[in-house]
Amino acid sequence: MKILVTGSAGFIGFFTVQALLKQGHQVIGIDNLNDYYDVNLKQARLEFLERFCVENGYDEEYRFLKVNIADREAMAEFFKQYEFDRVIHLAAQAGVRYSIENPNAYVDSNVVGFVNVLEGCRQQKTAHLVYASSSSVYGMNTKIPFSTDDRVDFPISLYAATKKSNELMAHTYSHLYNIPTTGLRFFTVYGPWGRPDMAYFSFTKKILNGETIDVFNHGQMERDFTYIDDIVEGVVRVMDYVPQSQQTEITSAQAPYKIYNIGNNQPITLERFINAIESATDKKAVRNNLPMQPGDVPRTYADVSDLMEDVGFKPSTEIEEGIQKFVDWYRIQNQ
Ligand SMILES: NC(=O)c1ccc[n+]([C@@H]2O[C@H](COP(=O)([O-])OP(=O)(O)OC[C@H]3O[C@@H](n4cnc5c(N)ncnc54)[C@H](O)[C@@H]3O)[C@@H](O)[C@H]2O)c1
């Protein structure tokens, strides 16, 4: 199949492209290589992908184009030039805290950009759009584990609000134009080649350098940390599971629309997470305990029964194993 992966220079996109090529698909990756975090890391991922294609004979199957999904004309032109059997939409302005500093980046990439992707899919009658949502849509929900049947009407960051609005807009396009869409609520993804703005990355850097780490909510936060390979396996399996038109219990609207959680289904405390980094680095962390930050949620915990039922898979990598792989990669990069 011909597949579009948006955000292909990003952490999850980079691994998704490799998995799709290994399965024999043709892939076009797009990304605007913005400088939200170190552009060298995005470039390094792109260079790795090029080498990966040459070494494995995929050079004819993969192409990268620099495109800003928020640019309406450029996106309309792009969708005129290339046709896709599937669209995997991962490009977004990520990060909860940055949405307090720079809300416009979220509106541009996550709202305008998302509509441009939907419009491209409408034009082409794409057979399945799979897009990244986020566990942050659950906000400060207290019922656990978080289920896709729960209400998610109370976002506590603009980032979460844009992800929830993606789900709403996807439903509209599924209903009006019969475009099958699947939203994936990812739960804190980590691993080699990961994002420098995330805590595990900066903790590792600081612990290795003997610097103090800021531990919010005194280490009592819980996260359903999900290893990158598990996320990619979920994305690729879901891509082949095209939702059929259906009604939910509470609406008479018909739409080929689905939402899944992809999380480890096993929340762990920040404390255990830091211990995992300490043992992988063989160094003790110097902690600065602090209160909770605005926009942060105390706990995330995924109910993945739907995912298991439909695609026969649930993430299972233990945090100690995943963190060890991250730290090994980090050490090689920073030798
Ligand atoms: N990593 C996580 O823990 C996590 C958790 C929940 C949801 N998500 C979602 O998963 C998706 C992928 O996340 P990631 O961790 O790989 O993040 P990432 O920032 O590494 O990747 C996103 C990529 O999208 C690109 N991008 C952003 N705006 C763009 C634009 N306007 N035009 C073109 N490209 C643009 C960026 O340059 C980046 O390379 C995002 O939608 C994110 O919101 C990630």
The ligand as an SDF file (V2000), in Angstrom:
LIG
                    3D

 44 48  0  0  0  0  0  0  0  0999 V2000
    5.4650   10.9860   22.6460 N   0  0  0  0  0  0  0  0  0  0  0  0
    4.4060   10.9480   23.4580 C   0  0  0  0  0  0  0  0  0  0  0  0
    4.5280   10.6440   24.6410 O   0  0  0  0  0  0  0  0  0  0  0  0
    3.0240   11.2450   22.9450 C   0  0  0  0  0  0  0  0  0  0  0  0
    1.9390   11.0560   23.8120 C   0  0  0  0  0  0  0  0  0  0  0  0
    0.6450   11.3420   23.3440 C   0  0  0  0  0  0  0  0  0  0  0  0
    0.4570   11.7780   22.0560 C   0  0  0  0  0  0  0  0  0  0  0  0
    1.5300   11.9710   21.2190 N   0  0  0  0  0  0  0  0  0  0  0  0
    1.2800   12.4440   19.8600 C   0  0  0  0  0  0  0  0  0  0  0  0
    1.9360   11.5860   18.9540 O   0  0  0  0  0  0  0  0  0  0  0  0
    2.3570   12.3170   17.8090 C   0  0  0  0  0  0  0  0  0  0  0  0
    3.8420   12.1210   17.5780 C   0  0  0  0  0  0  0  0  0  0  0  0
    4.5340   12.5530   18.7350 O   0  0  0  0  0  0  0  0  0  0  0  0
    6.1010   12.4720   18.8940 P   0  0  0  0  0  0  0  0  0  0  0  0
    6.3770   12.1420   20.3120 O   0  0  0  0  0  0  0  0  0  0  0  0
    6.6920   11.6720   17.8100 O   0  0  0  0  0  0  0  0  0  0  0  0
    6.4540   14.0180   18.7160 O   0  0  0  0  0  0  0  0  0  0  0  0
    7.5660   14.7210   17.8090 P   0  0  0  0  0  0  0  0  0  0  0  0
    7.4910   16.1690   18.1670 O   0  0  0  0  0  0  0  0  0  0  0  0
    8.8650   14.0330   17.9420 O   0  0  0  0  0  0  0  0  0  0  0  0
    7.0090   14.4950   16.3390 O   0  0  0  0  0  0  0  0  0  0  0  0
    6.0690   15.3360   15.7200 C   0  0  0  0  0  0  0  0  0  0  0  0
    6.6710   15.7860   14.4070 C   0  0  0  0  0  0  0  0  0  0  0  0
    5.6980   16.6040   13.7600 O   0  0  0  0  0  0  0  0  0  0  0  0
    6.3560   17.6660   13.1280 C   0  0  0  0  0  0  0  0  0  0  0  0
    5.4420   18.7850   12.9820 N   0  0  0  0  0  0  0  0  0  0  0  0
    4.9120   19.5620   13.9580 C   0  0  0  0  0  0  0  0  0  0  0  0
    4.1560   20.5330   13.4200 N   0  0  0  0  0  0  0  0  0  0  0  0
    4.2020   20.3520   12.0630 C   0  0  0  0  0  0  0  0  0  0  0  0
    3.6620   21.0460   10.9680 C   0  0  0  0  0  0  0  0  0  0  0  0
    2.9200   22.1400   11.1540 N   0  0  0  0  0  0  0  0  0  0  0  0
    3.8930   20.5770    9.7230 N   0  0  0  0  0  0  0  0  0  0  0  0
    4.6480   19.4740    9.5170 C   0  0  0  0  0  0  0  0  0  0  0  0
    5.2360   18.7920   10.5270 N   0  0  0  0  0  0  0  0  0  0  0  0
    5.0020   19.2350   11.7890 C   0  0  0  0  0  0  0  0  0  0  0  0
    7.5300   18.0060   14.0380 C   0  0  0  0  0  0  0  0  0  0  0  0
    8.5850   18.6530   13.3380 O   0  0  0  0  0  0  0  0  0  0  0  0
    7.9370   16.6360   14.5740 C   0  0  0  0  0  0  0  0  0  0  0  0
    9.0120   16.1020   13.8260 O   0  0  0  0  0  0  0  0  0  0  0  0
    1.9570   13.7700   18.0690 C   0  0  0  0  0  0  0  0  0  0  0  0
    0.7100   13.9900   17.4560 O   0  0  0  0  0  0  0  0  0  0  0  0
    1.8210   13.8200   19.5780 C   0  0  0  0  0  0  0  0  0  0  0  0
    0.9330   14.8420   19.9860 O   0  0  0  0  0  0  0  0  0  0  0  0
    2.8080   11.6990   21.6330 C   0  0  0  0  0  0  0  0  0  0  0  0
  1  2  1  0
  2  3  2  0
  2  4  1  0
  4  5  1  0
  4 44  2  0
  5  6  2  0
  6  7  1  0
  7  8  2  0
  8  9  1  0
  8 44  1  0
  9 10  1  0
  9 42  1  0
 10 11  1  0
 11 12  1  0
 11 40  1  0
 12 13  1  0
 13 14  1  0
 14 15  2  0
 14 16  1  0
 14 17  1  0
 17 18  1  0
 18 19  2  0
 18 20  1  0
 18 21  1  0
 21 22  1  0
 22 23  1  0
 23 24  1  0
 23 38  1  0
 24 25  1  0
 25 26  1  0
 25 36  1  0
 26 27  1  0
 26 35  1  0
 27 28  2  0
 28 29  1  0
 29 30  1  0
 29 35  2  0
 30 31  1  0
 30 32  2  0
 32 33  1  0
 33 34  2  0
 34 35  1  0
 36 37  1  0
 36 38  1  0
 38 39  1  0
 40 41  1  0
 40 42  1  0
 42 43  1  0
M  CHG  2   8   1  16  -1
M  END
$$$$
